[in-house]
């Protein structure tokens, strides 16, 4: 996560070598996964009730996870689990009591990877916009006729997201305070995601932070020798969010000049539309000269050829003063509690105000 929104990339069910190294250090890696924890939350944690007669929790999946812990316990092994979804489970007294029961067998430690809130928020926006542009499951770029409500500017998204920062997004500060209530402040450890020495976060986790709890020399040696893999991003992997806003605005403006009510014609595929005139369905062929993503990439090339940038040359819409103050204030208090080198409020506010990372292109003025 950005407190818990980022995996350490350690527990992997397919990486036998990593599993073997940790076993030598008396660690059992428990891989559970985001969706499985979400199901525990939906089927159990969200249905817990103070009145036992009204408790509708299905403990099946939770008990299955506990069984994995118990297997390790019987073998006298530590358990290591990287699980970001625990940052967004319901923060109720009932859930707290369930988690506190872990202390009956275990000395529980929570390790949170801290990323400053103001650097995390733009990444959250990208993750929100992504499904409206690109389908990760089968690696397909969305088409022109894809109706997607995620075509929001940064300020629109921020205004929608902010009320759910703690309960849905798993805000770093709120997550830290929640686990401290359950396991005690001495059991909650914070490590910075990015430090000036640029030491890999996984290496720092295994060799430094984990060493403070119960050292893992074999795993540390393994990760120290392993070269960090950095993949090059090719043009097909560029995520042009602002360019896509412009392309989609232009596309719909073009279509609206042709049709009063447009509907994709599922029988004939992309590019054919129909509208209803006097109750009759009338087809109309809209020529699709270029795919949506390719159009965005062409626009990138055009901007480059003219030496234009969004930051300097395009109209923008940014967070207003109230939004900026909200983010700066929350970041300031998170920094004070979690950062190794906390910044002043003014420093944070000025770094946000007008910064294009917190803006989007103003498609109404392009």
C-alpha positions in Angstrom: 0.0 0.0 0.0 1.1 3.4 -0.4 0.7 2.6 2.9 -0.6 -0.7 2.0 -1.2 -0.2 -1.7 2.0 -1.6 -3.0 3.1 -5.2 -2.7 6.8 -5.9 -1.8 6.7 -8.4 -4.7 8.0 -11.1 -2.3 5.2 -13.6 -1.7 4.7 -15.2 -5.1 3.0 -18.6 -5.5 5.0 -19.2 -8.7 8.4 -18.3 -7.3 9.7 -21.4 -5.7 13.2 -20.0 -5.3 12.0 -17.1 -3.1 9.8 -19.5 -1.1 12.8 -21.8 -0.6 15.0 -18.9 0.7 12.4 -17.8 3.2 11.9 -21.4 4.4 15.6 -21.5 5.3 15.0 -18.5 7.5 12.0 -20.2 9.1 9.4 -18.2 7.3 6.3 -19.5 5.6 4.9 -17.3 2.9 1.1 -17.1 2.8 -0.3 -16.0 -0.5 -3.9 -15.1 -0.2 -4.6 -12.3 -2.8 -6.6 -9.2 -3.1 -9.8 -10.8 -4.4 -9.8 -13.5 -1.6 -9.5 -10.9 1.1 -12.2 -8.8 -0.6 -14.5 -11.9 -0.4 -13.7 -12.3 3.3 -14.7 -8.7 3.8 -17.9 -9.0 1.8 -19.0 -12.4 3.1 -18.0 -11.9 6.7 -16.5 -8.7 8.0 -19.2 -6.4 6.5 -21.9 -8.7 8.0 -20.6 -8.8 11.5 -23.0 -7.4 14.1 -22.7 -6.5 17.8 -25.8 -8.7 18.5 -24.7 -12.3 17.9 -28.3 -13.2 16.9 -28.0 -10.7 14.0 -24.5 -11.8 13.0 -24.6 -13.0 9.4 -20.9 -13.5 8.8 -19.9 -16.6 6.8 -16.6 -17.5 8.4 -15.6 -20.1 5.8 -13.0 -18.1 3.9 -11.6 -16.5 7.1 -11.2 -19.9 8.7 -9.4 -21.1 5.6 -6.9 -18.3 5.9 -6.5 -19.1 9.6 -5.8 -22.7 8.7 -2.8 -21.6 6.7 -1.5 -19.7 9.7 -2.1 -22.8 11.9 -0.2 -25.0 9.6 2.8 -22.7 9.9 2.3 -22.5 13.7 2.3 -26.2 14.1 5.7 -26.3 12.2 7.1 -23.6 14.5 7.4 -21.2 11.5 6.9 -17.5 11.1 4.3 -16.3 8.6 4.9 -13.6 6.0 2.0 -12.2 4.1 1.8 -9.2 1.8 -1.8 -8.2 1.5 -2.9 -4.7 0.5 -6.6 -5.4 0.8 -6.4 -5.5 4.6 -6.1 -1.7 4.3 -9.7 -1.3 3.2 -11.5 -3.9 5.4 -14.3 -2.4 7.6 -12.9 -0.6 10.6 -15.5 -1.7 13.2 -15.2 -3.0 16.7 -16.4 -6.4 15.5 -13.6 -6.7 13.0 -11.1 -5.4 15.5 -12.1 -8.2 17.9 -11.5 -10.9 15.2 -8.1 -9.6 14.4 -7.1 -9.2 18.0 -7.6 -13.0 18.4 -4.5 -13.5 16.3 -2.5 -12.3 19.3 -3.5 -15.4 21.2 -1.0 -17.4 19.1 1.1 -14.9 17.3 3.3 -11.9 17.9 1.8 -9.9 15.1 3.7 -7.1 13.3 2.4 -4.9 10.6 4.9 -3.4 8.1 3.5 -0.4 6.1 5.3 1.0 3.1 4.8 4.7 3.3 4.4 6.8 0.1 3.6 10.4 0.7 -0.1 11.1 0.1 0.5 13.9 -2.4 2.7 11.6 -4.5 0.2 8.7 -4.2 -2.9 10.7 -5.2 -1.9 11.1 -8.9 -1.2 7.4 -9.1 -4.7 6.7 -7.7 -6.2 8.9 -10.4 -4.3 7.0 -13.1 -5.6 3.7 -11.7 -9.1 5.0 -11.7 -8.9 6.2 -15.4 -7.1 3.1 -16.7 -10.1 0.8 -17.1 -11.8 3.4 -19.3 -8.8 3.4 -21.6 -7.3 0.0 -21.5 -8.5 -3.5 -20.5 -5.6 -5.1 -18.6 -7.1 -8.6 -18.5 -6.8 -9.2 -22.3 -4.6 -6.2 -23.1 -7.0 -4.4 -25.4 -7.3 -0.6 -25.9 -10.9 0.6 -25.7 -12.6 1.6 -28.8 -14.3 4.9 -29.8 -17.8 3.7 -29.1 -17.0 2.5 -25.6 -19.3 4.3 -23.1 -17.2 4.9 -20.0 -18.1 7.2 -17.1 -14.4 7.4 -16.0 -13.7 10.2 -18.5 -13.2 12.6 -15.6 -10.7 15.4 -15.1 -8.4 15.3 -12.1 -10.5 17.8 -10.1 -13.7 15.9 -10.9 -12.2 12.7 -9.7 -10.7 14.2 -6.6 -14.0 15.7 -5.5 -15.7 12.3 -5.9 -12.9 10.3 -4.3 -12.0 12.4 -1.2 -15.0 11.4 1.0 -14.0 7.7 0.6 -10.2 8.2 1.2 -10.2 6.3 4.5 -12.9 3.7 4.0 -12.4 2.7 0.3 -8.9 3.8 -0.7 -7.0 2.8 2.5 -5.3 6.1 3.3 -1.8 5.6 4.8 -2.4 7.6 8.0 -5.8 6.1 8.7 -4.5 2.5 8.1 -1.6 3.0 10.4 -3.8 4.3 13.2 -6.3 1.5 12.7 -3.7 -1.3 13.1 -2.1 0.5 16.1 -5.5 0.3 17.8 -5.6 -3.4 17.2 -2.0 -4.5 17.7 -0.3 -1.6 19.5 2.0 1.1 18.2 5.1 -1.0 19.0 3.9 -3.6 16.4 3.3 -1.3 13.5 6.4 -0.5 11.5 6.7 2.2 8.8 9.2 2.1 6.0 9.6 4.7 3.4 8.9 3.6 -0.2 11.5 6.0 -1.7 14.7 7.2 0.0 17.5 9.4 -1.3 19.8 6.4 -1.5 17.4 4.8 -4.0 17.8 1.4 -2.4 15.2 -1.0 -3.7 12.2 -1.2 -1.4 12.1 -5.0 -1.5 15.7 -5.2 -0.4 15.2 -2.7 2.4 12.2 -4.7 3.5 14.0 -8.0 3.7 17.4 -6.9 4.9 16.5 -4.0 7.1 12.9 -3.8 8.3 12.3 -7.5 8.6 15.7 -7.9 10.3 14.4 -5.8 13.2 11.6 -8.4 13.9 13.2 -11.8 13.0 16.2 -11.7 10.6 16.1 -13.5 7.2 19.7 -13.7 6.1 19.2 -16.2 3.3 16.4 -14.2 1.8 18.5 -11.0 2.2 21.4 -12.6 0.4 19.1 -13.8 -2.4 17.6 -10.4 -3.0 21.0 -8.6 -2.7 22.3 -10.8 -5.6 19.2 -10.5 -7.7 19.3 -7.8 -10.3 16.4 -5.4 -10.3 14.3 -5.9 -13.4 13.3 -2.6 -15.1 11.1 -3.0 -18.1 11.2 -0.5 -20.9 7.9 1.0 -21.8 7.2 0.9 -25.5 4.8 3.2 -27.4 2.0 0.7 -27.2 2.2 0.9 -23.4 1.9 4.6 -23.1 -1.2 5.7 -21.1 -2.2 9.0 -22.7 -4.9 10.2 -20.3 -5.1 13.8 -21.4 -4.7 13.0 -25.1 -7.6 10.5 -24.7 -9.8 13.1 -23.1 -9.3 15.3 -26.2 -9.8 12.5 -28.7 -13.0 11.3 -27.0 -14.3 14.9 -26.8 -13.7 15.4 -30.5 -15.2 12.0 -31.4 -18.4 12.6 -29.5 -18.7 16.1 -30.8 -18.4 14.8 -34.3 -21.0 12.1 -33.7 -23.4 14.5 -32.0 -23.4 16.6 -35.2 -24.5 13.5 -37.2 -26.9 11.8 -34.8 -29.4 13.0 -32.2 -29.2 9.7 -30.4 -26.4 7.3 -31.3 -26.3 3.7 -30.4 -23.6 1.2 -31.4 -25.0 -1.4 -33.8 -23.9 -4.6 -32.1 -24.8 -6.7 -35.2 -22.4 -4.8 -37.5 -19.5 -4.0 -35.2 -17.6 -0.9 -34.4 -18.2 2.0 -36.7 -21.8 1.4 -37.5 -24.4 3.3 -35.5 -28.2 3.8 -35.7 -30.6 6.4 -34.5 -34.3 6.4 -34.0 -36.3 8.7 -36.2 -40.1 8.6 -35.9 -39.8 5.3 -34.1 -37.8 3.7 -37.0 -34.2 2.4 -36.7 -32.0 4.1 -39.2 -28.4 2.9 -39.7 -25.6 5.3 -40.4 -22.0 4.4 -41.1 -19.4 6.5 -39.3 -16.0 6.0 -41.0 -13.4 4.9 -38.5 -10.1 6.0 -40.1 -7.9 5.3 -37.0 -8.2 3.4 -33.8 -8.8 5.5 -30.6 -5.5 4.7 -29.0 -3.6 5.3 -32.2 -5.3 8.7 -32.6 -4.0 9.6 -29.1 -0.5 8.5 -30.0 -0.7 10.5 -33.2 -1.6 13.5 -31.1 1.4 12.9 -29.0 3.6 13.0 -32.1 1.9 16.2 -33.3 2.5 17.9 -29.9 6.1 16.8 -30.1 6.6 18.0 -33.6 5.3 21.5 -32.6 7.4 21.4 -29.4 4.2 21.7 -27.4 3.5 20.4 -23.9 0.4 20.1 -21.8 2.1 21.7 -18.8 3.1 24.9 -20.7 0.9 25.2 -23.8 -2.5 23.7 -23.2 -5.5 25.0 -21.2 -5.9 23.2 -17.9 -8.4 22.6 -15.2 -6.8 22.1 -11.7 -7.9 21.6 -8.1 -9.4 24.7 -6.5 -8.0 26.3 -3.3 -10.3 24.2 -1.1 -9.2 20.9 -2.7 -5.6 21.9 -2.5 -5.8 22.8 1.1 -7.5 19.5 1.9 -4.8 17.4 0.3 -2.0 19.6 1.7 -3.4 19.4 5.3 -3.9 15.6 5.2 -0.4 15.1 3.6 1.1 17.4 6.3 -0.3 15.3 9.2 0.7 12.0 7.4 4.2 13.3 7.0 4.5 14.3 10.6 3.5 10.9 11.7 5.1 8.7 9.1 7.8 10.4 7.1 11.5 10.3 8.0 11.9 13.9 6.8 8.5 15.7 7.4 7.8 18.8 5.2 6.2 22.0 6.3 2.6 22.7 5.4 3.6 25.6 3.1 6.2 23.4 1.3 3.5 20.8 0.6 0.8 23.3 -0.4 3.1 25.1 -2.8 4.2 21.8 -4.4 0.6 20.9 -5.1 -0.8 24.3 -6.1 -0.8 24.6 -9.9 1.3 21.4 -10.4 0.1 19.7 -13.5 0.1 16.3 -11.8 -3.0 17.6 -10.0 -4.6 19.0 -13.2 -6.1 17.8 -16.5 -6.4 19.3 -19.9 -9.4 21.5 -20.2 -11.1 19.9 -23.2 -13.7 22.6 -23.4 -11.1 25.1 -24.3 -8.8 23.1 -26.6 
